[in-house]
Amino acid sequence: MRCAIGLATGRAFCGAVGNEVHREYDVIGEVMNLAARLMQAAPDTNLCDAATHRAARSRLRFQDLPPIPVKGKAAPVEVFRPVEPARKPDGPRAMLGRGEERAALAEGLRALEEHTSGLVVVEGEAGIGKSRLLADLLERAHAQGVRSLVGAGDAIEQATPYHAWRPIFTQLMGLVGIDDVEERRRRVLARVRADLELGRLARCSTASCHGSRPTTS
């Protein structure tokens, strides 16, 4: 079975289109048209535009392809094909600057080792190095033998319950890389069986997941 994917990054209208007689939910815009054209030009592969390439090149390695003519565009469009994940650095990178921030995080890590909990909020504009600062903290924690659990929110997943907590509990329960539902259930129940209340909640949650969905008429 052939599969072709076109990726384009940009603004689009997302919402209801139509009138009181006929209305549908749609996503429209120039970026959608470009993604469709790239899909048509990508038999059995993935193609993306320059904006997607710029947004993802820190995590993926791309193959530069010759620009292609696209319907609706006066000039040929730059095209890239994702090849593989970008190679990670061989070792921890040096952290320059941010002395005060690093000192504050180091103090929080020291307090944690002394069994004193705390909360640190890192705020700032996009691109100023928040992720690098947190990566530096994780490197320090790992070097000191402090276990770290990482979760992250996502604007696209705002409606997904407990989205940011899911990877954390996946790590706590030893479920990383395990996709089989029954095996995941067995491991969760084994972890919580010492606590009667947690065990009851886990069994109820699992039963509701396996139960049939009620219907209304």
N, C-alpha and C positions, 0 to 999 in steps of 0.2 A: 504494500500500500504506500503510495507516495505521500509525502508531507512537505508542505512549503510554508514558511513563516516569514512575514515581513514585519519589522519593528520600526516605529518612528516615535520620536519624543517631541511633545509640544502641547499647546493648548487645544482643547476641544470642548464643544458643548455637550453636556451630558444631562438628559432629562426627557420630559414628555414632549412629544412632537405631534401636532395635529389639532383637531377641534373636538367639539362635544360629540360629534357623530363617529369619528374614527380617530383614535389616538394611540400612540405606541411609545414605548421607552426606547430612546436611541442615543447614539453617540455620533456626532457629526462634526466635520471640520476639515481643514486642509491636511492636518496631520493624519487623519483617518484615511483620506484618499491616498496620501503618500505611502502609508503602510500597506494598503491594498495593492498599489502598483509594485511595491517591492516584493510582495508575496507572489504576484504574477510572474515576476522576473527571477524567482528563486525556486526552480524545480528541485525537489529533494534536498533542500538546504535552508539555512536561515540567512536573511539579509537585513541589515539595519542602516539607518541614515547617520549622518555626521553627528547630530545631537545625541543620539543614543550611544554612539561610539565615545563621545566625550564624557558622558555620564557614567559609563561602565568600564572605561579602560583601566582604572586602577584595580579592578577585580577580574577582568577578562583580557585575554590576548586576542587581537583581531587580525584578520588578513585584509590588507588594503586591496580593493578591487578597482578596476577601471570605472570611471563614472559612466552612468547609463542614461539614455534619454527616457524621460517619463512623461506620459500624457499630462498636460496641464502645466508643465514646467518649461520655461523658455530655454534654460540651460541644462546640460546634463547634471545629474545628481550624484554626489559622492556616495559610494556604497562600501560597506564593510561586512565581513562575515566573522562571527564569533568562532574561535577555534578551541580554546581551552581556558581554564582558570589561570590567572596571572601567577607567575612564580612568586612564592612567598620569600621574604628575606631569609638568609641562612641563619641569622642571629638577631638579637634585639637591636633596634636602631637607637642611635644616640638621641637623647631628648635635650634640645637646646632651649634655654630660657624657661619661663614659667616657674621661676624659683619659688615664689610665694604660694602658688597653687599646688605645686608638688609637695612643699613642706606641709601644707594643710592636709593633703591626702595622706602623707606619710604619718602624720600625727593620728589621723583616724585609723590607719592600719595598726599603729602601735596600740591604740586603745582597744582595738578589736582583739589583739593578741592577749590583752589583759582582761578579756571577757567583759568589756564595756561597749555596749552597742551605741550606734550613732547614725546620723544621716548627713550626707554631704550633697548639696545641689550644685551642679555645674551648669552655668547658663552662658549663652553668648550667641553671636551671629553665626550663620553657617559659614564654614570654611576657616574659622580661627584656630582650630586644633583641639576641639573638645574630645573627639574620638581618639586622637593620638595621646592626649593626656590620660584618658581612661586606660588605654592600652599600656601606657607606662606604669600605671598603678597595678594592673593585672600582672605585669612582668615582675614587679616588686613582690607582690603577694605570692606568686609562684616560687620566687627565689627564697622566700622566708617560710615556705611550706604551708601557707594559708590557702585553704580551699576556696575557690571562687566560682560562683554560679552566675551566669550572664543571661539576661532576658532583654528584649527590646520591643518597643511599641512600633506600630506602623500605621500611617494615616489611612492606608487602604483597608486595614483590619479593625477600624474603629468599632464596627458592629459585632466583632468576634469576641465572645465572652472569654475573659482571662487570657487574651492572646499573649501579652508580655510575660505571663507566668508559666505558660506551657513549656518552653524550653527548660526553665528552672526545675519544674517538677519532673520533667523527663530525665534530667540529670540526677536529681535526688533519688528517683525510683529505679535508676539503672536501666532505663528504657531506650537509650541512645542506639540507633541502628536496628531496633526491633520493630517490625511492621505488623507481625502477626497479632491480631486482636486478642486471641485467647492466651497467648504467651504474655502479652502485656498485662492482661487481667490477672493471671496467675502471680506475676511478680509483684503487682501492686498489693494484692491480698496478702502475700507473704510478708511484705514490708510492714503492713499495718495490723497484722493479726494480734500483736501484743497489746494493742489498744482496742478495747471492745467497741467504743463509740466510733472510732475511725473505721474499724472493720465493718460495722453496720452501715455507715455512710457509703463506704466503697462498694459494698454489695448492692445497696439500693441504687447507687449511681450506675453500676454496671448493668443491673437488671433493667433499668429504664432505658439504657442505650440499646439493649437487645429486644425490648418490647416493641409491640406494634404501635404505630402512630394513630391516635384517635381521629376519627373523621366526623364531620358534622354535615347536616343537610338542611 
